[in-house]
Amino acid sequence: MAKRFLVTGGAGFIGSAVVRKLISSTPHQLLVVDKLTYAGNLDSLNSVANSDRYRFVRADIADARQMQTLIDEYKPDVIMHLAAESHVDRSIDGPGEFVQTNVVGTFTLLQAALAYWNRLDAAHRDTFRFHHISTDEVFGSLGQEGFFHEEYPYQPNSPYSASKAASDHFVRAWHHTYGLPTLITNCSNNYGPYHFPEKLIPLMILNALEGKPLPVYGKGENVRDWLYVDDHAEALILVAEKGRVGENYNIGGWNERTNIDVVRSICQLVDELSPSHGIDAREKLITYVTDRPGHDLRYAINARKIERELGWRPAETFETGLRKTVSWYINNRAWWERVRSGIYRGERLGVAV
């Protein structure tokens, strides 16, 4: 049955993957709301822009009047809330924007959704969902063993993760206090096509293609669990359609890698797929830089609950997903050149003083 989805942050990296998947693989109607900050890019939605099931509105989720108007007029069955400031380095340099978007913006959206939901008839109240998309970084840093599970205590260590933890708590509170039918998902590190090139994987790919230094924090020993973005998009839609109200679901790729191993894998793939006569081995470009303040050692997701309840598992291994990602950047130079022609300069941000 076709539903009406309102997706905030739909021009961002994960949001645009969700939008493309909704249009290509479901019958649902779609309203995308995005402020189009530096990481929002309508080029990422070109493939769906002509669909009669797609509509875009540029708006700020912290604008209470506009959010209420959009929700009341569109009458969504599902709100998928992905709009967020999402880069740890930027949160170190400018935490105020993260509080405004991730905390105030989520509160504003919850209030608008609650007012709308309270006016629905009983049948539509039962089927409405507010799906909040969050991160594993709210749980803090793992030791060498163990995994983040849905009941793991929150221990955020950066301004970014603290703002996302706060937004998670607001969503949970609006469910328990007001009865708003909510869902929360916490994901591991995403990668894939259309990724804004300040994050590790796209930055390393582009710098390797251009023969520039590959800056790696510390000794590159930090461990992340990598999730291919299209796998994540499929999981998010499944949770929105079939997840149990009031529940949290962790979404991970079962792909733990140290940062230095990720960078070396990228170097090998770029050498293979885009050989350069001027660079005989991209690994020679690796440069170790001063570590990020409070850099969490390890993240790893236990994704058994979503597998057990909803039947989801990632389709891509890290090897298959990374090859697809490197190939995409090689074959879509126009997309990332347009991104790089703006304010972004291809640097690591938030380095410790």
ZAMARGU-4260 file (C-alpha; in steps of 0.2 Angstrom, whole numbers, plus 5000, padded with zeros to 4 digits):
<rodrens>
0) 5000/5000/5000 | 5007/5017/4995 | 5011/5029/5009 | 5016/5047/5010 | 5034/5049/5017
5) 5041/5066/5022 | 5060/5064/5023 | 5070/5078/5031 | 5088/5080/5026 | 5084/5071/5009
10) 5097/5080/4999 | 5111/5074/5011 | 5121/5058/5009 | 5111/5045/5018 | 5094/5055/5015
15) 5097/5055/4996 | 5100/5036/4996 | 5084/5034/5005 | 5075/5045/4993 | 5082/5036/4978
20) 5077/5019/4986 | 5060/5025/4990 | 5057/5030/4972 | 5065/5016/4963 | 5059/5001/4975
25) 5042/5007/4983 | 5026/5014/4977 | 5027/5028/4991 | 5024/5047/4988 | 5038/5058/4994
30) 5041/5075/5000 | 5059/5080/5003 | 5063/5094/5015 | 5081/5100/5016 | 5090/5116/5021
35) 5103/5114/5008 | 5118/5118/5019 | 5135/5114/5013 | 5132/5095/5013 | 5115/5095/5005
40) 5116/5093/4986 | 5101/5092/4974 | 5113/5084/4961 | 5112/5068/4972 | 5093/5068/4968
45) 5094/5071/4949 | 5089/5053/4945 | 5072/5055/4954 | 5069/5073/4951 | 5056/5070/4937
50) 5046/5057/4946 | 5028/5062/4949 | 5029/5054/4966 | 5043/5066/4971 | 5042/5084/4978
55) 5056/5095/4986 | 5055/5110/4997 | 5069/5120/5004 | 5066/5123/5022 | 5074/5123/5040
60) 5068/5110/5052 | 5070/5123/5066 | 5057/5134/5058 | 5042/5129/5068 | 5029/5138/5057
65) 5036/5131/5041 | 5037/5114/5048 | 5019/5114/5055 | 5013/5121/5038 | 5022/5108/5028
70) 5016/5093/5039 | 4998/5099/5039 | 4997/5102/5021 | 5006/5086/5015 | 4998/5075/5028
75) 5012/5062/5029 | 5010/5044/5035 | 5028/5043/5039 | 5041/5056/5044 | 5059/5050/5042
80) 5070/5062/5051 | 5088/5062/5044 | 5092/5081/5044 | 5107/5084/5055 | 5124/5092/5056
85) 5134/5076/5056 | 5153/5079/5055 | 5163/5077/5072 | 5177/5088/5066 | 5165/5103/5062
90) 5156/5100/5079 | 5173/5103/5088 | 5175/5120/5079 | 5157/5125/5079 | 5146/5116/5091
95) 5132/5129/5092 | 5126/5124/5074 | 5125/5106/5080 | 5114/5111/5095 | 5103/5121/5084
100) 5100/5109/5070 | 5101/5092/5080 | 5093/5097/5096 | 5082/5112/5093 | 5078/5106/5075
105) 5072/5089/5081 | 5062/5096/5096 | 5053/5108/5083 | 5049/5094/5071 | 5043/5083/5086
110) 5031/5097/5091 | 5024/5099/5074 | 5022/5081/5071 | 5013/5079/5088 | 5001/5093/5084
115) 4997/5085/5067 | 4996/5067/5075 | 4984/5073/5088 | 4972/5079/5075 | 4972/5063/5065
120) 4957/5051/5066 | 4960/5035/5076 | 4965/5024/5060 | 4978/5036/5054 | 4984/5039/5072
125) 4988/5020/5073 | 4997/5019/5057 | 5007/5036/5058 | 5026/5034/5062 | 5040/5046/5067
130) 5056/5038/5062 | 5072/5046/5069 | 5089/5042/5061 | 5104/5043/5073 | 5121/5036/5075
135) 5131/5023/5085 | 5142/5038/5091 | 5130/5041/5105 | 5136/5026/5114 | 5154/5032/5116
140) 5169/5022/5113 | 5171/5003/5114 | 5186/4994/5120 | 5194/4980/5110 | 5179/4968/5112
145) 5160/4969/5113 | 5147/4978/5103 | 5134/4992/5104 | 5117/4985/5107 | 5100/4993/5109
150) 5101/4994/5128 | 5119/5000/5128 | 5121/5016/5139 | 5124/5033/5131 | 5141/5040/5133
155) 5144/5053/5119 | 5161/5060/5118 | 5160/5074/5105 | 5149/5089/5103 | 5141/5080/5088
160) 5137/5064/5097 | 5131/5074/5112 | 5119/5083/5101 | 5113/5067/5093 | 5111/5059/5110
165) 5100/5073/5115 | 5089/5072/5100 | 5087/5053/5103 | 5081/5057/5121 | 5069/5069/5115
170) 5061/5057/5103 | 5060/5044/5116 | 5052/5056/5128 | 5039/5062/5115 | 5034/5043/5113
175) 5033/5039/5132 | 5025/5056/5137 | 5014/5060/5123 | 5011/5043/5115 | 5019/5049/5098
180) 5022/5033/5088 | 5041/5034/5086 | 5055/5023/5080 | 5074/5026/5082 | 5088/5019/5072
185) 5107/5020/5077 | 5119/5016/5063 | 5137/5013/5061 | 5148/5023/5049 | 5141/5024/5031
190) 5150/5025/5015 | 5146/5024/4996 | 5141/5035/4982 | 5137/5054/4984 | 5146/5055/5000
195) 5152/5073/5004 | 5171/5073/5003 | 5176/5078/5020 | 5173/5061/5027 | 5187/5048/5028
200) 5182/5036/5013 | 5178/5049/5000 | 5192/5061/5005 | 5204/5047/5003 | 5197/5042/4986
205) 5198/5059/4979 | 5215/5064/4986 | 5222/5047/4979 | 5215/5051/4962 | 5223/5068/4962
210) 5239/5063/4970 | 5237/5073/4986 | 5242/5068/5003 | 5231/5056/5012 | 5229/5063/5030
215) 5226/5049/5043 | 5223/5054/5061 | 5236/5048/5074 | 5242/5030/5070 | 5226/5025/5060
220) 5222/5013/5074 | 5204/5018/5077 | 5191/5005/5072 | 5175/5008/5063 | 5161/4997/5058
225) 5157/5001/5040 | 5139/5000/5032 | 5136/5003/5013 | 5124/5017/5011 | 5111/5008/5000
230) 5110/4993/5013 | 5107/5006/5026 | 5093/5015/5016 | 5085/4998/5013 | 5085/4995/5032
235) 5078/5012/5036 | 5063/5009/5025 | 5060/4992/5032 | 5060/4999/5050 | 5048/5014/5045
240) 5036/5001/5037 | 5037/4986/5049 | 5047/4992/5065 | 5038/4990/5082 | 5033/5007/5089
245) 5044/5014/5103 | 5058/5003/5098 | 5076/5006/5094 | 5085/4996/5080 | 5104/4996/5078
250) 5110/4995/5060 | 5128/4990/5056 | 5138/4981/5042 | 5148/4968/5052 | 5163/4976/5044
255) 5176/4982/5057 | 5191/4990/5050 | 5205/5001/5057 | 5206/5017/5048 | 5223/5014/5041
260) 5217/4997/5034 | 5203/5007/5025 | 5215/5019/5018 | 5227/5006/5012 | 5212/4996/5004
265) 5207/5012/4995 | 5225/5015/4989 | 5225/4998/4981 | 5209/5000/4973 | 5213/5017/4965
270) 5230/5010/4959 | 5220/4996/4951 | 5205/5005/4944 | 5214/5022/4940 | 5232/5019/4937
275) 5243/5034/4935 | 5260/5035/4927 | 5264/5049/4939 | 5261/5039/4955 | 5267/5021/4956
280) 5259/5017/4973 | 5245/5028/4982 | 5251/5021/4999 | 5266/5033/4997 | 5254/5047/4999
285) 5248/5042/5017 | 5252/5056/5030 | 5249/5054/5048 | 5242/5070/5056 | 5239/5076/5074
290) 5224/5066/5081 | 5206/5073/5083 | 5202/5078/5101 | 5193/5065/5111 | 5194/5053/5096
295) 5184/5037/5101 | 5194/5021/5098 | 5182/5009/5092 | 5163/5008/5086 | 5155/4991/5082
300) 5136/4988/5080 | 5127/4972/5086 | 5113/4972/5072 | 5105/4955/5078 | 5089/4963/5083
305) 5084/4970/5066 | 5090/4954/5058 | 5079/4944/5070 | 5063/4955/5070 | 5063/4962/5052
310) 5075/4950/5042 | 5087/4963/5037 | 5106/4959/5034 | 5118/4970/5023 | 5120/4964/5006
315) 5137/4971/5003 | 5153/4965/5011 | 5166/4979/5014 | 5176/4973/4999 | 5162/4973/4987
320) 5155/4990/4994 | 5172/4999/4993 | 5175/4993/4976 | 5158/5000/4970 | 5162/5016/4979
325) 5179/5019/4972 | 5172/5015/4955 | 5158/5027/4957 | 5169/5041/4961 | 5180/5037/4946
330) 5165/5037/4935 | 5156/5052/4942 | 5170/5066/4942 | 5157/5079/4937 | 5148/5077/4954
335) 5162/5079/4965 | 5171/5092/4955 | 5155/5103/4957 | 5155/5099/4976 | 5174/5104/4977
340) 5171/5120/4967 | 5162/5127/4982 | 5168/5131/5000 | 5175/5114/5003 | 5194/5113/5001
345) 5198/5095/5004 | 5205/5096/5021 | 5204/5087/5038 | 5195/5098/5050 | 5195/5100/5069
350) 5214/5095/5072 | 5219/5096/5090 | 5229/5111/5095
</rodrens>
